[in-house]
Each structure stands twice: as structure tokens, then as C-alpha cells.
Amino acid sequence: MALLVIAIVVLVLFGRGKVSSLMGEFGKGITAFKKGLNDGTSETNAERNAALDKPVQPIQPVPGTEARDVTPQNEPRV
């Protein structure tokens, strides 16, 4: 009921032409937003497929970066 009252007040204040124009622009905005989402998804899929097509080279360890224990030996452990 409240939405109907609000709709009537808006229609009286702005007129039918202004409201229909506003709704048309709103619809165009939603359409453009959905198109942008789909374009972004297709670009992401294309990038992922291109990355999957590349051969993967094994990772070589950098000399001198091996893991080592750096815990102090002279302090009591809790």
C-alpha cells in the first residue's frame, strides 16, 4: 500500500513523461552493467585459456635460500 502511495506522489510531482524517461535511462544503465559483466567474464576466460595453453616451467630453487632452523638453542623452551 505504501509503495502505491509513493508511486502516485512521484508521478504527480514529476509527471508521466519525466518518470518514463527516468525509467528508460535506468533500464539502459542496467543493460550496460550486465553487458560489462559479461565482457569482463569473457575476457577473464580468454586470459585463463591463454595461460593454460602456455607450457609450465619447473621452479628452480635459488641457491642459498634453503630452509634452516634459526631457533636459539641456549634459551629454554616454554
C-alpha positions as CSV (number, residue, x, y, z in Angstrom):
1,M,0.0,0.0,0.0
2,A,2.8,2.4,0.9
3,L,4.6,1.7,-2.4
4,L,1.4,2.6,-4.3
5,V,1.2,6.0,-2.4
6,I,4.8,6.7,-3.1
7,A,4.4,5.9,-6.8
8,I,1.4,8.2,-7.0
9,V,3.3,11.1,-5.3
10,V,6.3,10.7,-7.6
11,L,4.0,10.6,-10.7
12,V,2.2,13.8,-9.6
13,L,5.5,15.6,-8.7
14,F,7.5,14.7,-11.8
15,G,4.9,13.9,-14.4
16,R,4.5,10.9,-16.6
17,G,7.0,11.9,-19.2
18,K,9.8,12.6,-16.8
19,V,9.2,9.3,-14.9
20,S,9.1,7.2,-18.1
21,S,12.3,8.9,-19.3
22,L,14.0,8.2,-15.9
23,M,13.0,4.6,-16.0
24,G,14.3,4.3,-19.6
25,E,17.7,5.6,-18.5
26,F,17.6,3.3,-15.5
27,G,17.0,0.3,-17.8
28,K,19.8,1.4,-20.2
29,G,22.1,1.5,-17.2
30,I,21.2,-2.0,-16.0
31,T,21.7,-3.3,-19.6
32,A,25.1,-1.6,-19.9
33,F,26.1,-3.0,-16.5
34,K,25.1,-6.6,-17.4
35,K,27.0,-6.2,-20.7
36,G,30.1,-5.0,-18.9
37,L,29.9,-8.0,-16.5
38,N,29.6,-10.4,-19.5
39,D,32.5,-8.7,-21.3
40,G,34.7,-8.9,-18.2
41,T,33.8,-12.6,-17.8
42,S,34.7,-13.4,-21.4
43,E,38.0,-11.5,-21.1
44,T,38.8,-13.4,-17.9
45,N,38.0,-16.7,-19.6
46,A,40.2,-15.8,-22.6
47,E,43.1,-14.9,-20.3
48,R,42.7,-18.1,-18.3
49,N,42.6,-20.2,-21.5
50,A,45.7,-18.4,-22.9
51,A,47.5,-19.0,-19.6
52,L,46.6,-22.7,-19.7
53,D,48.0,-23.1,-23.2
54,K,51.4,-21.9,-22.1
55,P,53.9,-24.6,-21.1
56,V,54.8,-24.5,-17.4
57,Q,58.5,-24.4,-16.5
58,P,59.5,-26.1,-13.2
59,I,60.5,-23.8,-10.4
60,Q,64.3,-23.9,-9.6
61,P,65.3,-23.1,-6.1
62,V,67.6,-20.1,-5.6
63,P,71.0,-21.0,-4.2
64,G,71.4,-20.0,-0.5
65,T,67.7,-19.8,0.3
66,E,67.2,-23.3,1.7
67,A,65.1,-23.5,4.9
68,R,67.1,-23.8,8.1
69,D,66.3,-23.8,11.7
70,V,67.0,-20.4,13.3
71,T,65.6,-21.2,16.8
72,P,68.0,-20.1,19.5
73,Q,69.5,-23.2,21.2
74,N,70.6,-21.6,24.5
75,E,67.1,-20.3,25.7
76,P,64.8,-22.7,27.4
77,R,61.6,-23.6,25.5
78,V,58.3,-23.0,27.1
